[in-house]
Amino acid sequence: MKLSTAMKPTTLSRIALLLIAVLLGGCTGSNSDLREWIAQQKGMKGAPIPPLPVIKTFETFTYADQDLRDPFGPSAAEVDAATSGPRPDQNRPKEPLEAFALDSLKMVGTIGTGPGTEALIKDPGGVIHPVHRGEYMGQNYGRITAISDDHIDLTELVSNGNGGWMERPASIALGEK
């Protein structure tokens, strides 16, 4: 469509505004049918709510008879396992290397030979500690049982889950240079 020289942009914008006004005028019809339907829906009664179910009550049972074992308490075997077996010595003072996890400690060498051999352990802070057989290290009450040129053997005490303790072997190998 060619614009004639007589049609100026202001005339074109007036025609566009008039067209928009006509289109919007068609949208403002009567809403009476919608209002009537809403009134009908509000006037209808809802379905009745079903009553709440009756809560069943159960009899409680007290384990008063000494021959019956409480199913929620520990068994006799669990009590025996918790009271017997190894236990950590809580009365001794903690040694410096017991503040670190065993996997964070590194063996860097040994000094001496025979039963008087001492191992050199490097902690995460870079401090080197000499240790002997019978001393403790690691957070699981690890007691040094043997020192050789290339590793240290320990026996740790870990919880068995029933209130008792069990021994677990562990070792630290000489680190690479």
C-alpha positions, 0 to 999 in steps of 0.5 A: 500500500502506498501512502499518499502525500495527503496522508501524514504520519499524524493521520496514520497514528489517528487511524491506528488509535481509532482502530485500537479503540474499536477493537477494545470496545468489543471486549467490554461486553456484559458479564451478566452470564458470568455473574449469574454462574458465580451466584449459582455456584455460591448458592450450592451446598457442598458435600458433607465432610465424613466424620473422623475415624475413631482412634483405637486405644491399646492396652499397655503391658508392663514388664513386671515379671523378672523372667521376661526380658525387655525387648527394648533393653540390652540382652544379657550377652550385650550387658556382658560384652559391655562390662567385660573386655578391653577398656580405655584407660581414662585415668592416664594423661593424654599424650600429644599425638593422641590429639591427631587422627592416625591417618594424619600422622606420618612416620619419617624414620627411626633412631636406634636398634633393638628393643630401645628403637624409637620411631620419629612421627611427624604431626600435621603441624610439621613437628617431629615427635619421638615415640617408644613402644607402649606409648599412645597415638591417634584418637582411638586409644592406639597403643604402640606394640612394635616398632620396626625400620619401616613401620609401627604396629598399634592396637586401637580400642574402638567401640563395638556398638553395644557399649563395650570396646574391641581391639583393632590392629593398625599400623603406620608405614614409613613415608616416602622421602 
